[in-house]
Amino acid sequence: MKKTFTTLLLFTFILLACSKEKPQAVKGNFTNPNGESELAVFMRTMHDETALAKTATLAGEKFDFTLDTTLLFTPNASEPEKVASAAYQAFGTAYLNALQAYQKAGTGDLADHYEQLVGACETCHQALCPGPLVRVKKLYL
């Protein structure tokens, strides 16, 4: 009996170890209601860096974003049809233009350009994905 139980236990561990199926993102949870798409992870990174930029801007300093902005247009999204839409492409381009303007701004213009950057985020989220709007609005100076 002990040998059968040990064999069965060993067999179960081998099956579990050999499973090629990757765990799926949990949908419907509070933190990541749409799962873990590449775009969702990028958006959270964008939020975190913008929060750091807020702190720097309030101190009169420029923040150097490290975002890989090519991920803004990635096809790996929770809702790929939204990313493929002309509206998303236009909002994304507006964000990139605002980011570039912030990065080129002199210290006297940082606050205005920062506000425009956050405004670009808010405009897109109002139209396409309103869930994060509360967090986006907290980024304003």
Protein Blocks (a to p, Z undefined) as FASTA:
>chain_A
ZZmmmmmmmmmmmmmmmpmbdcdddehiaklmnojafklmmmmmmmmmmmmmmmmmmnop
acddfbdfklmmccbdfblmlmmpmklmmmmmmmmmmmmmmmmpcfklmmmmmmmmmmmm
mmmmmmmommlmmmmmmmpZZ
